[in-house]
Amino acid sequence: MSSFAYPWLVADVGGTNARFGLVTSPGARPSHVAVLAGAEHRGLPEAVAAYLADHAGGARPGAACLALAGPVDGDRYALTNLPWSGSARDLGLPEVALLNDFEALAVSLPHLEGDDLAPLGGPAPSYGVKAVLGPGTGLGVAGLVPVDGGWVPVPGEGGHVTLPVQDERELEVLRALRAARTPRDTRPAGGPGSQVVAEHVLSGPGLVRLHRALAQVRGVPPVEDTASGIVSRADDGLCAETVEVFCGLLGSFAGDVALTLGARGGVYLGGGVLPRIAERVRTGPFRARFAANPDMAEYLSAIATSLIVAPQPALTGAAAWLAHLASRANRT
């Protein structure tokens, strides 16, 4: 099979679900899209094999690009919120590229337009460094840098920085969170140096932790015990307050990312949580908190913020990255 022969396999593998699709011709959007539950498969090779057999008619891809929710080092990967790790060579495909999932989302940004995006404030997006971030099972962050008429994605693990609290209510919530044992913290709960990182709150599981901590601060029992339940009651009482605090913290975090990357080309929000509370993100404290930096408010106010509402943007990014690699291979 020749290098980069069609069809191409593209995937977006998160901590909960793995989304797969096929690109069957140059410039085509991913088709045969299917979502597989990660917990139902032993590892990535098994999930790929199941997709190809059950949803792609036994197709034999000539190339693949897999976007993975965790650090990627060359041809090796380790998912952050799913016990899958290994090498791209384990897949047995002719050409395999691995990207961090938000790296792929960053690559998709120049290909998103019109109804793919919902404005969240600021001017229209401009040319320049772009940032993308978003809560799902974890909290992803990446950048996209313009260079030589193209773009270079910059992956990172920015979701693991310290939670950016500001007001007294958030400080009380932080104290409650620190008093509880955080998921990956082996130190004594609330002890010296005990840290609450952004992902512990700004994610689907984090929304539940935030709700419980806020209930503790208010001296009432939690109303819901799942992120879906909280989102479904986002206009009601404690759930509404939980979503409000969530959006405010997300705004501060997004502003910090914009400053760190110099993202004057726009900040884009992705992930699986936000499209379900899109109106609350648009009308809540997100944008005000995004620009509420005492030294850089004018800088941040000039940066566009947008919500990605396209159905499978990371698959679009994976396909675009394969097209880039194929073009480069043809030039050499």
N, C-alpha and C positions, 0 to 999 in steps of 0.2 A: 504494500500500500504506500503510495507516494506521500511525502511530507505535507501535512496540512490538507489532506484530502477530505472532502465533505462526505458525511455530515460531521459537524463538530458537536461535541458534548460540552454543555455549560452547566454550572451548578452553583448554588448559593447554600452553603452548609452552615446552619446556625446551631445554637446550643439545644434547640428543641426539634426543629424540622430541617430536612434537606430538600431543597427545590432543584429540580433538574429540567433541562430542556435540550432540544437539538436545533442547531443552525444548519439548514439544508442547502443553502446557496449563498453567494456573496451578497452582503447587505440585508439578508433576511432577518426578521425578528425571530427570537427563539420560539419554537413550536413544540408540540408534544410535551407541554409542561406538566409536571406531576410533583406532588409534595409527599415525601416519605417521612414518617416519624423516626427520628434518630434512635430512640430507645428500642425500636423493633429490629435493629441491625447491629451486628457485632462490631463492625467497623466500616470505614469508607469503601474499601473494595467490595464488600458485600452489598452495601447500599447502591453502588454504581451498577453492579451486576444485576440487582433486582430491578432497578429502573430500566436498564436496557432490555431485559427479558420481558418485563411485565407492561411497560409503558411505551417502549420505542421499537416494538416489533423485532427485537433481536438485532438492532442496528450495530454496526461495527465502526465506531468513530475513528476518523483519521487524525483527530487532534481533540484536546480537551483543555478547558480552563475552569478550574475549581476555585471558587471564592469561599474561604474558610474562616469561621469565627474564632480566631486565635492566631498566635504568632506563626509566621512562615519563615523558614530559614533554608533558602535554596530549594531543594526538592523534598524537604522534610516539613512536617506540620504537627501541631499538637493543639487540639481544640480546647478552649478555655473552660467551657461549661458542658462538655460531653467527653467521655473517656475514649476518644479516638485519637490515635497518633500513628505516624508511619512515614512512608516515603511515596512520592509520586510513582516511582518505579513499580510499586506493588500493584498498580492498576493495570499494567500490561498493555498500555495504549502507546501508539507510535510517538505522539507529541503531547506532553502534559505540562501546562503552566499552572502554578499555584499562586494565588493572591490572598491576602487578608480580605475578609468580606467587605470591610469598609474601604479598602483599597480599590476593590472592584466597583463599589458604589461611587467612589470618586471618579473613576474612569468613565462612568456612565454620564456624569454631569453635562458635558458638552453635547450629549445626544438627547437630553431631556428638553422638552419645549411644550408650550401651550398648556393643555390640560394635565400634563405630567407634573406640574408644579402649582402650588397654592401660595401666593404671597403672604408673608407674615409681618411686613413692615419694612420701611426703608425704601430707597430708590430702586429702580430696576437693576438686576444683576449686571455687572460690568466685566470687562476683561481683566484678568489678574489672578493672583493666587486665590483658590477657592478652598473652603473647608466643608467637610460633611461629618455629621455626628448623629447619633441616635440611640435611643433605648429599645432593646429587645430582651432576649434572655440575659444579655450583658449590655455594656455601653460602648459602642464603637466610635472611633475617631480616625479620620484620615484627611490628607490635604491633596491638592492637585495644583501643580506648578506649571505655568506656561513656559515652554522652551523651544526655540528653533521652529516655530510654526506648529508645534504639537504640544503635548501635555505629558508630564511625568507624575505618577501618583506617589504619595509619601505616606506609607502606613505608620501607625503608632499604637501605643497602648495608653492613650490619654484618658481613657475611662477609669484608670486606677489612680488618678491624682486625688488629693484630699477634697472632700465635699465643700463647695464654696458657700457657706452659710453667711447671712448678713444680719437679719433682724432678730429681735428677742425671741419671737416664736420659734424661729429656726434654731436658735441656740438651745432652747429647751428641748426641742426634738433631737438635736445632736446629743445632748446629755442622755436622753433616754436611749438613743441608739448605742452610745458608748457603753451604757450600763448593761446592754444586752451583748451577747457574744456574737461578733460579726462572723460571717461565713468562713473566711480564710484566716482569721486572726487566732494564732495559737497562744497569744499572750493573755494574761488574766483580764477578764472583761472589766473595762473601766480603769484599768491600771495605767501606769505611766507610759506614755507613748501610744496608747490604744488609739487607733486611727479608724475613722469611717471614710472610706473612699467613695468617690462619686458613683461608681457602678453599684455599690451596695444600696443606693437609694434611687438612682436614675436608671431604672431598668424595670422589666415586668415584675420579677421577684422583689425588687427594691420598692416598688409601689406598695406592696403588701407590708414590708417592714416600716415604711413611712406611715402607713395607715395605723399600724399597731402602736408606733411611737407617739403619734399625734393623739390617739385614744388615751394613752397613758398620761400625756400632758394634760388632757382635758378631764381626766378622772372618770372616763366612761369606757364601757366595753367596746371593742372593735365591732363594726357593723358587718364587714365582709372579710373573708379569708382568702380571696383570690384576686388577682389583678383584673380578670374579666368582670368579677362582681363589682369591684370598685369603679371600673370604667362605666359599667352599665348604670350605675347610680351616681354619675358624676355631677348631677344637678341637685343632689339631695344631702343635706346635713354634713356629717363627718366625711362622707365620700367626696362631696364637693370641696370641702376644705383640704382634703388630702390632695386632690388634683390641682387645686390652686397653689399649694405649697410646692408640689412637684414642678409645675410650670415655672414658678419663680426661680427655684433652684436650677432648673434647666436653662433658663435665660442667663443666669450668672455664669454657669458653666460654659455656655455657648459663647458668651462675650470673652471669657478667658481664652478659649480656643482661637477665636478670631484675632485676639491680640498676639497670641503666641505665634501663629502662622502668618500674621500680616495679611489676613484673608479679605483684602479689599474687593476681590471678585465675587464675594458673596459667601454666606454661610447657609448650608442646606441641611435640613433635618430629615433623617430617615429612620429606619427601624420599624419594628412591628407594632409598637404601642401607640405612637402619636396619631396615625391616621384615624384611630378610633376616638380620639378626643380633639380632633382638628379644630373645632370651633372654640373649645376652651383654650387651646394654645393661641389661637388668633386673638381672642378677646380678653384673655387673662393677663397676668403680669409678665409673661415671657419677654415681650419686646422692650418694655420699660426696664426690666432687670438686665437685659442684654446690653443696653447702653448706659447703665447706671454705674459707670466707673468714675471716680472723682477726678482723675487726671486725663482720661481719654474718652470722655462722653462724646465730644464732637467727632472724633475719629470713628467711634463705633456707630454713631447715628447715621453716618454716610455709607454704612455697609448693609446691603440687602440681606434679608433673611427669608427663606422659602421652605415650605414643607413639600417633600417628595411624595406624591400620591400615585405615581405610576405603579402598575401592579407588580412587576418583577424587575426593578431597576438593576439589581446586582447581576442578573442574567444578561441584561443589555450591556453592562460594563464588562463582563467576562467575554462576551462575543466581540466587543470592540477591542479588547486586549489581544484576543487571538488574531483578529484582522490586522492589528498593528504588528504582531510577531510574524505573521505570514508575509506581510509586505516587506518587512525587514529581511526575512529569509530570501525573498525573491530578488532583492537588490544585491545580495552577496554571491 
